[in-house]
Structures are given as structure tokens and as C-alpha cells.
Amino acid sequence: MKATGIAAVLLMTFFLIFTIACQSGQPSDTSDDGGNGAAAVRETPDEASETPADSDEEDVDVDVDGDGERVVVSDESGTVMTMTEELPDNWPEDVPIMEGYTVIGSSAFEDPANELAMSITASGDAPTDEVVDFYENNLPGWTLDNKMTQTAEQKSTVMLFSRDGEQLSISFVEDSLDDEQNSLAIVYMKE
């Protein structure tokens, strides 16, 4: 399970760097940091541009801790994305992780406009009905806007909650991992 979390964190980092590099429609130049575990991505104008590379330069820093269990990606505008194998530091106290579930990966995205998005993935063994009941009864102040359940090869449920400026999506799939653990994903967003 630990290898799965690390792989997910590395994959999310790759996609974030790729997305940031492609946002300008210009190629990016990745340079090494000299061995301290951080890389800088520098966007450069295309050859047809009259703007020198120095005038429109934006750096993206990627910091990976020594054991690779925490990755922080940030840019000059103050946007920060943190990926780890534990609950994000600023996870809302009133959004519990059901007892018996272990967080195996998470991400938190914050930008200077005070927008916040966080997600966690957890595994455990409680069946769908218990998970649905737990979240329907343990989110005071949240309104359940929609609940969808699908029964096919695997039973899955998605619940959508909201409250003043906040949204919460809880997804649950039974026996979704090779070790027959159930998978729980929670996405929290605040505008």
C-alpha cells in the first residue's frame, strides 16, 4: 500500500508540472538544483517571440523530502500544492476520516485568491452501508445535495455535500484494491 501512495504522489507531481509548463503554450526548461532535492522549471518564450526569456520568467519549485513521502510544488504567484501520505495539515476538523480507514495519499492545493482544494485517499474494510451511514450522520452543518450508488462488479457510492462556500465529495468503492480493501476518496473545496 505504501508503494501505491508514493506512486500516486509522484504521478500527481508529474501532471502538475506538466500542466504548469503547458499553461503558457511555451516549452519549459527543467534545470537541476545542484542535489538538494528541489528542481526549478523555467518557462521560456518560443523562438518567434520578441520578448527576452529574462523578462517573463516564472519559476516552479519542487521540493521532495528525504524519504519522498512529502512533495511540495510552488510557483512565484504563491500557488502551492502539497502531496503526502497523511492527512493534509489544514484538513477541516469537522470532516472526519472514518475509524478503521488509513490515509494512503493526499494532496492540498492553495492559491493566493484563497481558493483551497484538498483530497485524500484511504483504505479500510467497512462495507458501503456503514460508510454511507457514517458520513450522512457525522457531518454537522453540511447539506447532502446528491447521493449516487452503482452496483456492478463493485459497489460504489458518491455523496455530494455543501455548505456556505464549501463543497465536499465522498466516493467509496468496495474491494477496489488488490488486497481486497475498500477505497475511500474525499475531496474538499473552499472558494
N, C-alpha and C positions, 0 to 999 in steps of 0.2 A: 504494500500500500504506500509506503514511503517513497518508493521509486516512481509511482504513479503521480504523486503530488509534485515531486521535483520536475518530472517531465511536463506536467501541466503548467507549472510556473515558467519553465524555460520556453515553452511554446507560446504562452501569452506574451512574454517579453519579446520574442521574435516578431509576433504580429504587431505589437505596439510600435516597435522600432520601425518596422516596415511601413505601417500606416503613417507615422510621423514623417518619414522620409518621402513618402509618396504624396503627402498633402500639398506640397508646393508644386508638384508636377515636375520637379527637377531631380536630377540624380543626387545621391548623397555620397559623401566620402567618410568612411569609418576609419578612425585612427586609434591606435593603441595608446594606453595611458602610461606606459612605462612599467607595468607589472603590479599596480596596486589594486587590480580587480575592477576598475571602472573603465568604461570606454566612452568616447565622445563621438557623436555623429554630427558631422558638419554638412549642412546643405550648401551646394554651390550652384550658381546660375548656369544655364546651358550656354554653349559657346556662342550662340547668336545674340545673347543678351549684352547690352552695353553697360550694365551695372557690374562694377568690380565685385569679386567674391567677398572682400572685406566689408562692404557696406551693408550687406543684407545677410550676415552670418547669424545662424541660430545654433546653439549647442544643445545637445541632448546628452545628459549624463546617465549612465547605467552603473549602479553600484551593487555589487554582489558580495554578501558577507562571506567569510572564510569557508564556511561549510556549504554554501549555496542554498541555504534554506530561506533566505530573505533577499529579494531583489527590489531595488528602488530605481525607478526611471523618472527623471525630471527634466524640465526644459527652462529656458530663460524667462518664460512668461509666468512661471510659478506653478504650472501644472505638474502634479506628482502622481505616479502610480506605484503602489507598493504591493508586492506579491509575496506570500509567505505560506507556511504550512500550519498556521494557527489563526485564531480569531483576530481580525484587524484591531488595532489599538483603539479606534474610536467607534467600535461596533455599538449600536444603540442598546442600552441596558434593558430596555423593555421588549427586545426581540430575542427570546431565549433560544438556545440550541437544546433540543430535546435530550433528556437524560438517556444515556446509552448510545449516543451518537458522538463520533470523534471527528473533529475538523481535520480534513486531509489537504486542504488547499484553500487559499483566499486571495482576493485582490481588493484594493481600495484605490479609487480614482478621485482626486480633488483638483479643482481648478480655481484660479483667482476670483471667478464670478460666484464663488461659494456653492458651486454645484458639487454634489458628492454622490458617488455610486460605489457600492461595496457588494461583494459576493463571497459566499462560502460554499464549499462542497464538503459534505460529511458522510460518513458511512456508519451503519448500525444495523440492528436486527428487528426493530419494532415493525409490525405489519402496517399497511396503508391505513386501515381504520383507526388505529391508535395514534398515528402521526396526524391525520386529519383532525381527529378529536382534540389532540393536544393543542394544535395551533388555532383551532376555532375557539378554544376556551382560555388561552393564555396570552392573548394579545389585547389587553385592555386599551381602549381608545382607538383601536383600528377598526375599520369597516370592511367586512368581507364583500367585495364587489362581484366576484365571479369564482366559481369552482368548476373544474372540468376533470372528469375521470374517464380514463380509457382502459378497457380490459381487452388485451390481445394476448400475445405471448407473455408479456409482462404487464402487470397492473401499474398504471401511473396516474398521478393526480397533480393538477396545478391549481393553486389558490392565489387569487389576486386581492390584496388588501390596500387600503388608502387611508390617509388622514391628512390634515392641513399641510399641503406642500410635500408630502412624503408618499412613496409607493413601496410596496413590498410584494414580491413574487416568491412563492414557495412551491418548489417542484419536488416530487417524490416518485421514485421508481423502485419497485420490489425486485430483488435478485438481479441488480443491474451490474454488479461487478463479478469477476471470475470467481471470487471466493464466496459467492452467494450472500454477500452483504447487500443491504438496501442502500440506495443512494438518495441523499437529501441535498438540494441546492436552494439557497436563499439569496435573493438579490434585493438590496435595499437602495433606494434612490431618494435624494432630497434636493429640491431646487432652491 
